[in-house]
Amino acid sequence: MRLGIPNKLKEPSAEDTVGDSMTLWSHRLLEALQKKAHDLYGANVDGGMEDGSARNSLKNAEVGDVARATSKENEKANNANTEVGEPPQGIVLDTAEITAAPETKYLTGLPLHLLGLALMASIFMIALDLSIITTAIPKITTRFNSLGDVGSVLCAAAPSSMAFIIGRAVAGFGAAGIFCGGLVIVANTVHMRLRPLFVGIVTSMYGVASVLGPTLGGLMTDSPRLTWRFCFWVNLPFGAIAVAIVTFVFKPTTVVNTGLSIQQKLAKSGIADVVILLADLTCLVLALQWGGSVYPWSNSRVWGLLLGFGLLTILFIGLQIRGKEEALIPPRIVTQRSVSICCLYVSFMQLAILALSYFLPFFFQAVQGSSAKTSGLSILPFGITTAIATLISSAIVTLSGIYIPFMWLGAALLAIGTGLLHTLHRSSPMREWFGYQVISGLGFGIGVQIPFFAIQVVLDAADIPVAGALIAFCQSLGGTIGAAVAQNVFQSSLVGNLNKIPGIDVNRVVSAGGVGVVDVVPAPLLGGVRDAYNVAITSAFLVAVASAGVCFVASLGMEWRTIPRTKEKTDESTTTMMAS
């Protein structure tokens, strides 16, 4: 931004206005001028501003000028059309960074309902893509002759084919874009007061998909015609519906960086930072998957990966600090108290849920001997409760404007529920595993969407897309790490307990997968093998218990804020500025 600061700030003259209305540059440019003047005079850059009182007087006069200009513009905005005028002498406007933006107009009526339907279809598609394979995983592991792929979402469908692995990676990129884009659309089309309920309805599709996904996955997996491969085709119609509706209903306005070339936009996109971050997380996930199960922790492969993770993390953080506002993750946003706690909260909550969602079907199939279809029905209590709790908590937040206690309650209930699931055994009756899932589902449904409300309260509208993407990234990262850690705990415990059973070929049992143990283990020893699976699975549930506990502790540090009833945060900020 290039701003030539005149010697004396003044109110716009007659030449700076068109008719009875303020020029289009006035409001946005004076705000930019205020910030620039504050930076210059506060840092004593101007050699003539050696006296502190004079510097403060000029700053106060500048704030008053902005307040009067803003007030005058607000009074006349509804009575006259704004036209573009020339800035006063001494001001050089960089249109690549400051461009005109229309006033936000929120959707109502049928367009809002259609947009909600499109976002619901999008979220349902993402959630179904994850939940539908949970009941298919035991059979997929049998198909691959390996338990090592249980925790990997990207490779769950790959029959040793690089094309399928790449396809799952592309699907992951798409899911991230859909989720972050949906949050941006909501922030630009739905009034702040209605966002909790709107987001709650949209995110309740996670619960619906959790209900339908495992059941559909079980039916397809047991079907000789469809097989488990059909799980990855069933969600395509929902994507088509979402694309069609959003194309016709949502009309985005592009007002930022319109003067930049394609090369400049690519340079500002942070591709290098993304590559470093991807390599960093790959080192971490591989180390967590391999350490203690595939290789000893002292193996050079494992500690080499951990060393690489540490060095790349330091490099990535340094680049973000150096980049400041141009960084992939601006430090100003991530260091905001509520944002940083929300990132921690969603990471560990998703870590807990992924550990449950992958190994709960294993419990019913490998321990209790259920079919894929039956195990899908057995985990319905969690999905149904999650959907109901999400809707109810969102409605209460919308009516009251209070959201912090729901973070506490959600994490506490999730910790209690996962702790109770840890006590399951081979002969546990239905009332136990049903009730424990209800408690866990209540906790997850109550707390999962709250961080997305919180960032919209504590941040300016321009920062919401970046913060939303950061929250979504942390949620995905937590799930990835959770699956890797839970898999490591599961496999280490399983191998250790199988070694205690005489007459068992451990490698053959592990290679048989969760469903194939019946075919490779003699009937007299099958009960002992199922008990070994039981101990391994409930040990993996301890990962969820610990993660939920971290969620609760983290939530205690949240700033106490409430959702404003009538005015947007930007209006309140303007009032505060004028009062000062």
VENSULRA-V314673 format. One record per helix or strand of 3 or more residues. SS is the DSSP state (~ for helix, > for strand). FROM is the first residue (numbers start at 1). LEN is the number of residues. If there is no record, write none. Layout:
# VENSULRA-V314673
SS|FROM|LEN + SS|FROM|LEN
This chain:
# VENSULRA-V314673
~|14|3 + ~|25|18 + ~|52|25 + ~|109|23 + ~|137|8 + ~|162|28 + ~|192|31 + ~|228|5 + ~|236|14 + ~|262|7 + ~|271|20 + ~|300|27 + ~|331|4 + ~|337|31 + ~|372|7 + ~|380|21 + ~|404|18 + ~|430|18 + ~|450|9 + ~|461|38 + ~|506|7 + ~|517|4 + ~|523|33 + ~|569|11
